[in-house]
Amino acid sequence: MSGLRVVPIRLSGRERLHVCRADGATVARYDREAARVDLLSQGREAEVLEALGPFLSGPVTVGPPPVPTPAELARLSLHPDDDLAPNRPGEALLVDLDRRPAHRLRRDPRRRELAAQQATGEALDRLEAAGWHTLHSVPLPGGDLIHHLVIGPGGLFALHVLAARGQRVRVACPTVAVGRGAPDPVLHRVRAGAERASHALTAEVRPVLVPVDAAGVEVTEPPRGVRVVTAGELPALARLGGVLKPADVEALHATARDRTTWTRV
């Protein structure tokens, strides 16, 4: 026996298997999707492949890790406190609920908003295989947020999530009404968030309104410059392309995940 053990690690929605020594140090990484084993410790290839034996489903490429791209080097240089990539969908709401717990006997609208952001975030994270990256709960100065920032071959999108849960949504630019609620000029905020993101990233960011679990969406006056997309229509983003090259996607993602990018917008 080699004494090596295999530990699954999930990072940015993608699972990799780390081959570790008894002291916890990683000697190799196995990426199932890429069918590649990166050796971090030379001279242990046979031991690593023996440990990974039960997990291998076909031929794999074995070798040293590839040379990091400029975008990867920028990411690695980030201080953990400045890296927005680990943010969960609804991160700001989760933190707020932890600080100010919901009352047991009262309905808390934060719970409904959190469920909507989580459902949207899960749908967006599934686009990663198509070359898209999503950052959740991007903080802006003044307490504003971009619920989800999506970067991929089809461009950049700032998504604002609207929790509708069984209610009809009526869009009449610049207002949006949910159920019997009063019309709210939410589209101004959706556009403003995208404009601030465009300024921060020096690239066009398009605003998107996402009603979640709505009984129906009625658009009586098309919103200027804002796309209205239901949560079920989000996978269609994966079919968009022709705007950004893979290297541009990675570079913009590396810039966007740095918290300091957003401090002056």
C-alpha positions as CSV (number, residue, x, y, z in Angstrom):
1,M,0.0,0.0,0.0
2,S,1.2,3.5,-0.9
3,G,-0.3,5.2,2.2
4,L,-2.0,7.8,0.0
5,R,-5.7,8.6,0.3
6,V,-8.1,10.2,-2.1
7,V,-10.1,13.3,-0.9
8,P,-12.9,14.9,-3.0
9,I,-12.6,18.7,-3.2
10,R,-15.3,20.9,-4.7
11,L,-14.3,24.3,-6.0
12,S,-16.3,26.8,-8.1
13,G,-19.0,24.1,-8.7
14,R,-16.4,21.5,-10.0
15,E,-15.3,18.5,-8.2
16,R,-11.7,17.3,-8.2
17,L,-10.0,14.4,-6.4
18,H,-6.9,15.2,-4.4
19,V,-4.4,12.5,-3.6
20,C,-3.0,13.2,-0.2
21,R,-0.2,11.9,2.0
22,A,-0.9,10.9,5.6
23,D,0.0,14.4,6.8
24,G,-2.6,15.9,4.5
25,A,-0.2,17.3,1.9
26,T,-1.5,17.0,-1.7
27,V,0.7,15.1,-4.1
28,A,-1.7,15.0,-7.1
29,R,-5.0,16.2,-8.4
30,Y,-7.4,14.3,-10.6
31,D,-9.9,16.3,-12.8
32,R,-12.5,13.8,-14.1
33,E,-14.0,16.2,-16.7
34,A,-10.6,16.9,-18.2
35,A,-9.4,13.3,-17.7
36,R,-6.1,14.7,-16.3
37,V,-4.0,13.9,-13.3
38,D,-1.7,16.7,-12.2
39,L,1.4,15.4,-10.3
40,L,2.6,17.9,-7.7
41,S,5.2,15.5,-6.4
42,Q,7.6,13.9,-8.9
43,G,8.5,10.2,-8.8
44,R,5.1,9.0,-7.3
45,E,3.1,8.5,-10.5
46,A,2.7,4.7,-9.9
47,E,1.5,5.3,-6.3
48,V,-0.9,8.0,-7.4
49,L,-2.5,5.9,-10.1
50,E,-2.8,3.0,-7.7
51,A,-4.6,5.2,-5.2
52,L,-6.9,6.6,-7.9
53,G,-7.5,3.2,-9.5
54,P,-11.1,2.8,-8.2
55,F,-12.0,6.3,-9.4
56,L,-10.6,6.1,-13.0
57,S,-13.1,5.5,-15.7
58,G,-10.8,5.5,-18.7
59,P,-7.4,6.7,-20.0
60,V,-6.0,9.8,-18.4
61,T,-3.2,12.3,-19.1
62,V,-0.6,12.3,-16.4
63,G,1.9,15.1,-15.9
64,P,2.9,18.3,-14.1
65,P,0.3,21.0,-13.7
66,P,-0.1,23.2,-16.7
67,V,1.5,26.7,-16.6
68,P,-1.0,29.1,-15.0
69,T,-2.5,31.7,-17.3
70,P,-2.3,35.4,-16.5
71,A,-5.9,35.2,-15.2
72,E,-5.1,32.3,-13.0
73,L,-2.1,34.1,-11.6
74,A,-4.2,37.1,-10.8
75,R,-6.7,34.9,-9.0
76,L,-4.0,33.2,-7.0
77,S,-2.6,36.6,-5.9
78,L,-6.0,37.6,-4.3
79,H,-6.3,37.8,-0.6
80,P,-9.1,35.4,0.6
81,D,-11.0,38.3,2.0
82,D,-11.1,40.0,-1.4
83,D,-12.1,37.0,-3.4
84,L,-15.9,37.1,-4.3
85,A,-15.9,33.7,-6.0
86,P,-16.7,31.7,-2.9
87,N,-19.9,33.8,-2.3
88,R,-23.0,31.6,-2.2
89,P,-26.2,32.5,-4.0
90,G,-28.0,34.9,-1.6
91,E,-24.8,35.4,0.4
92,A,-25.8,38.8,1.7
93,L,-29.2,37.5,2.8
94,L,-27.6,34.5,4.5
95,V,-25.3,36.8,6.5
96,D,-28.2,39.1,7.4
97,L,-30.4,36.2,8.6
98,D,-27.5,34.9,10.7
99,R,-27.1,38.4,12.3
100,R,-30.8,39.0,12.6
101,P,-32.6,35.6,12.7
102,A,-36.2,35.4,11.4
103,H,-39.0,35.4,13.9
104,R,-40.5,31.9,14.2
105,L,-44.1,32.9,14.0
106,R,-43.9,35.5,11.3
107,R,-43.3,35.3,7.6
108,D,-39.9,36.8,6.8
109,P,-39.7,38.1,3.2
110,R,-35.9,37.5,3.3
111,R,-36.6,33.8,3.3
112,R,-38.6,34.1,0.0
113,E,-35.9,36.3,-1.5
114,L,-33.2,33.9,-0.5
115,A,-35.0,30.9,-2.0
116,A,-35.3,32.8,-5.3
117,Q,-31.7,33.8,-5.4
118,Q,-30.6,30.3,-4.5
119,A,-32.7,28.7,-7.3
120,T,-31.3,31.2,-9.8
121,G,-27.7,30.7,-8.6
122,E,-28.0,26.9,-9.0
123,A,-29.3,27.3,-12.6
124,L,-26.4,29.6,-13.4
125,D,-23.7,27.5,-11.8
126,R,-24.7,24.7,-14.2
127,L,-23.6,26.8,-17.1
128,E,-20.0,26.5,-16.1
129,A,-19.5,23.5,-18.3
130,A,-20.3,25.7,-21.3
131,G,-17.6,28.2,-20.4
132,W,-19.6,30.6,-18.2
133,H,-18.7,32.0,-14.8
134,T,-21.1,33.4,-12.2
135,L,-20.3,35.6,-9.2
136,H,-23.1,35.8,-6.6
137,S,-23.9,38.8,-4.3
138,V,-21.5,41.2,-5.8
139,P,-21.3,44.2,-3.3
140,L,-21.5,47.8,-4.5
141,P,-20.7,50.9,-2.5
142,G,-23.7,52.3,-0.7
143,G,-25.1,48.9,0.2
144,D,-26.4,47.9,-3.2
145,L,-25.9,44.5,-4.7
146,I,-25.7,42.7,-8.0
147,H,-27.5,39.5,-7.2
148,H,-25.7,37.5,-9.9
149,L,-23.0,38.6,-12.4
150,V,-22.6,36.2,-15.3
151,I,-19.6,36.2,-17.6
152,G,-19.3,34.0,-20.7
153,P,-19.0,33.6,-24.4
154,G,-22.2,35.6,-24.9
155,G,-21.0,38.6,-22.9
156,L,-21.7,39.9,-19.4
157,F,-25.0,40.1,-17.6
158,A,-26.1,41.6,-14.3
159,L,-29.1,39.7,-13.0
160,H,-31.6,41.1,-10.5
161,V,-33.8,38.4,-9.0
162,L,-37.5,39.0,-8.2
163,A,-39.2,36.6,-5.8
164,A,-42.7,36.1,-7.2
165,R,-43.8,32.6,-5.9
166,G,-47.1,32.0,-7.5
167,Q,-48.0,35.6,-8.1
168,R,-48.4,37.4,-11.5
169,V,-45.7,39.9,-12.4
170,R,-46.6,43.0,-14.5
171,V,-43.8,44.9,-16.2
172,A,-44.6,48.5,-17.4
173,C,-41.4,50.4,-17.8
174,P,-40.0,51.6,-15.5
175,T,-42.1,49.8,-12.9
176,V,-42.7,46.2,-11.9
177,A,-45.6,45.0,-9.8
178,V,-45.8,41.6,-8.1
179,G,-49.3,40.3,-7.3
180,R,-51.4,43.0,-5.7
181,G,-48.3,44.9,-4.6
182,A,-47.8,48.5,-5.7
183,P,-45.7,49.1,-8.8
184,D,-42.1,49.6,-8.0
185,P,-39.5,51.4,-10.2
186,V,-37.2,48.4,-9.8
187,L,-36.0,48.7,-13.5
188,H,-34.1,51.9,-12.6
189,R,-32.1,49.9,-10.0
190,V,-31.5,47.0,-12.4
191,R,-30.1,49.3,-15.1
192,A,-28.1,51.3,-12.6
193,G,-26.4,48.1,-11.3
194,A,-25.4,47.0,-14.8
195,E,-24.1,50.5,-15.6
196,R,-21.9,50.5,-12.4
197,A,-20.6,47.0,-13.4
198,S,-19.8,48.3,-16.9
199,H,-17.8,51.1,-15.4
200,A,-15.9,48.8,-13.0
201,L,-15.1,46.2,-15.6
202,T,-14.7,48.6,-18.6
203,A,-16.9,46.3,-20.6
204,E,-20.6,46.3,-21.6
205,V,-22.7,44.6,-18.9
206,R,-26.4,44.0,-19.9
207,P,-29.1,44.2,-17.2
208,V,-31.5,41.3,-16.8
209,L,-34.6,41.0,-14.5
210,V,-35.4,37.4,-13.4
211,P,-38.8,36.7,-11.9
212,V,-38.7,33.4,-10.1
213,D,-41.7,31.1,-9.7
214,A,-44.1,33.7,-11.1
215,A,-47.7,32.5,-12.0
216,G,-47.2,34.6,-15.2
217,V,-45.3,37.5,-16.5
218,E,-47.1,40.3,-18.4
219,V,-45.1,42.9,-20.2
220,T,-47.4,45.8,-21.1
221,E,-44.5,48.2,-21.9
222,P,-41.2,46.6,-22.9
223,P,-38.4,47.7,-20.5
224,R,-35.8,49.9,-22.2
225,G,-32.5,48.0,-22.3
226,V,-33.5,45.3,-19.7
227,R,-34.1,41.7,-20.6
228,V,-36.9,39.9,-18.7
229,V,-36.0,36.2,-18.4
230,T,-37.7,33.6,-16.2
231,A,-35.6,31.3,-14.1
232,G,-36.6,28.4,-16.4
233,E,-35.1,30.3,-19.4
234,L,-31.7,30.8,-17.9
235,P,-30.1,27.7,-19.5
236,A,-30.6,29.5,-22.9
237,L,-27.7,31.7,-22.0
238,A,-25.4,28.8,-22.7
239,R,-26.4,29.0,-26.4
240,L,-25.2,32.6,-26.7
241,G,-21.8,33.2,-28.1
242,G,-19.7,35.3,-30.4
243,V,-19.0,38.1,-28.0
244,L,-16.1,37.1,-25.8
245,K,-13.1,34.7,-26.4
246,P,-12.3,32.2,-23.7
247,A,-9.2,34.2,-22.7
248,D,-11.3,37.4,-22.3
249,V,-13.9,35.5,-20.2
250,E,-11.2,34.4,-17.9
251,A,-9.6,37.8,-17.6
252,L,-12.9,39.5,-16.9
253,H,-13.8,36.9,-14.3
254,A,-10.4,37.4,-12.6
255,T,-11.1,41.1,-12.4
256,A,-14.7,40.8,-11.3
257,R,-14.0,38.4,-8.5
258,D,-11.6,40.9,-6.8
259,R,-13.6,42.9,-4.2
260,T,-11.4,46.0,-4.7
261,T,-12.7,46.2,-8.3
262,W,-16.1,47.4,-7.0
263,T,-15.0,49.9,-4.3
264,R,-15.1,53.0,-6.6
265,V,-18.2,52.5,-8.7
